[in-house]
């Protein structure tokens, strides 16, 4: 039953439905047109009325649907049927299905009867065609055999003759090459043998012949030919001789920087086909020599050995540091070697640049090939760049080793950094100068210069640190922390200034290093200013001016003189340097000047306050009396006597110490000493203060005018002799000189007097109150201020504000006259209005002088 089931599955509807021919005979028969299959009669006895739903019945029936799946297993199906207990019914069901299938097969055969018959005829036709093809193939094979037998022998003959011809050609070419080689060798022999007889050997021509011979030997594969092999030893000797002679010319031209010799040598090597290798070897040689020279220059053991025996004083220790007695010689030896090293580096770079220049100009006369392009590729660095980079790396390595490994070399190079920098910059400058040719790149680029200077940057940092440290130690020695109030001596100050001068002199040839050193000096000067400021004495002892100079005042004066000397001499020292040098030191010099100024300013201010208090006593005097003899008294006013005594005392006790004869060179940036500046300001203030308060005197009689005039003369004399030359005070002195005749000027003529040009209008207006009636109160009277208070107010106001106060008093006076019914004013009233009206347009800040 299982076999029946399998047969049913394999031969079912699916297999019979696919009736497309697949064999070659079927494909051949399918080319013939098939007749239209006949349609079965409706009353065909073989057809079943249930044909249509046959497939649906098999598909929908669960028992038959299993046979349609691709993974149907007959054994599994039989096992399930037996285990279900209904095997008989299942077998009946399968038998019924088999009957249906057989019936359906009969129907299919019947319906396709004509088509099946037609395919049988197609098979018979295909068999006939196949027989014809077989016959044709047999005939073709026979023809091929006959052709093969006819052409095989001629082909063998042709192949043999072709090989013989090829061998003949190779032999002829070999013979021709051999002949050319022998001929060229003979010419080369004649050329080289004629050197001593006629003229110097033509290296270029000989190199060309040698290269042709070697090229023919290599390309022609002449190895083993006796006549050629016999010449090989002589050729090798000739090649070595040509290279030797060319190298002599090459080295001579490089040493003498002779373009003709270098170009001739390069042409020889180009003709020999060895241009690139020779140039590379020459560059490597120069690089190696320069690197060895740098190492040789800083070889401390060799230096020490050259200056000492190695055992006694001046010998060498294990670390390469000279022993006692040999340091000076070792130092000199190191600098000599450094100078020799710089010369070697210069000659190396210039020689390589010279070679590069010749390569960039030289072309082969036949091929016109540029030699530089034969040696370098497009993206390769220039020869000078390669050599310079190697030198910079070697120099940087040696400098680093000297800085870290040898304390002796480090000390020499740090302390002598300006000399080291000068050597390096001189090297760069010489190279740039000697390679500065129009149309040719210089040997060193800007980047290369920066790289070389960077190799000694560590020594620069150490040098600047040493400079700052040594100068700071000097400042600390000038003002030790242990003893506050001590003042350095003149010798110490001079030594400090000389030390700064030495630092500047050592680096002034290099602008950049000078700026770096000046920055460090600026730090030291700032430290000096801070230390000195800490030493300034303050308090009542520093401000008294009535007795002898106290120790605090003497100390402040000495401190001022010392700082003034430092400021003056350093300013003069940097005056010859570029402007930027002064800009670097300006802040620190300003601090020095400020501390020096502040050390004696309280003394001058105290003296000025003393003189102002004496001048204020002018208001306690009676200048309104009519006694003419009082004006002619031999003795001056009491307040003026106090002014004279105070000025003379200040001169003898203080200014004499601030202005010694030997200190006439102490001048500030503006050409004026600190003492002279303070004295000038004090003298100008005294004259201005006196003029102001002399104009405020009221009442003022003719006798009083004479007294004031004499006081002015005495003040002018004492100020000029003990403080400052009054003629150089400018506006204050001109005001004092103009006030004298103003006192005696008639009121009616005063408005057009030329004296008004030298006097502030406020002074003239204040003086006119002394000529006015009592009803016209002055601002001092109107405000009920003391003369000192009113003077302080005047110091803070401009001419316009002062005029407003005066105008208020004039308005009050006019109101009084109007209230009284009078129509006449004092002649002073319109004059004051006339003189004060221009002040209404002045700016608030103008104060006359």
Secondary structure, 3 states (H helix, E strand, C coil): CHHHHHHHHHCCHHHHHCCCCCCHHHHHHCCCCCCCCCCCCCCCCCCCCCCCCHHHHHHHCHHHHHHHCCCCCHHHHHHHHHHCCCHHHHHHHHHHHHHHHHHHHHHHHHHCHHHHHHHHHHHHHHHHHHHHHHHHHHHHHHHHHHHHHHHHHHHHHHHHHHHHHHHHHHHHHHHHHHHHHHHHHHHHHHHHHCCCCCCCCCHHHHHHHHHHHHHHHHHHCCCCCHHHHHHHHHHHHHHHHHHHHHHHHHHHHHHHCCHHHHHHHHHHHHHCCCHHHHHHHHHHHHHHHHHHHHHHHCCHHHHHHHHCCCCCCCCECCCCCECCCCHHHHHHHHHHHHHHHHHHHHHHHHHHHHHHHHHHHCECCCCCCEHHHHHCCCCCCCHHHHHHHHHHHHHHHHHHHHHHHCHHHHHHHHHCHHHHHHHHHHHHHHHHHHCCCCCCCCCCCHHHHHHHHHCCHHHHHHHHHHHHHHHHHHHHHHCCCCCCCCCCCHHHHHHHHHHHHHHHHHHCCCHHHHHHHHHHHHHHHHHHHHHHHHHCCCCHHHHCCCCCCCHHHHHHHHHHHHHHHHHHHHHHHHCCCCHHHHHHHHHHHHHHHHHHHHHHHHHHHHHHHHHHHHHHHHHHCCCCCCCHHHHCCCCCCHHHHHHHHHHHHHHHHHHHHHCCHHHCCCCCCCCCCHHHHHHHHHHHHHHHHHHHHHHCCCCCCHHHHHHHHHHHHHHHHHHHHHCCCHHHCCHHHHHHHHHHHHHCCCHHHHCCCHHHHHCCHHHHHHHHHHHCCCCCCCHHHHHCCCHHHHHHHHHHCCHHHHHHHHHHHHHHHHHHHHHHCCCCCCHHHHHHHHHHHHHHHCCCCCCCC
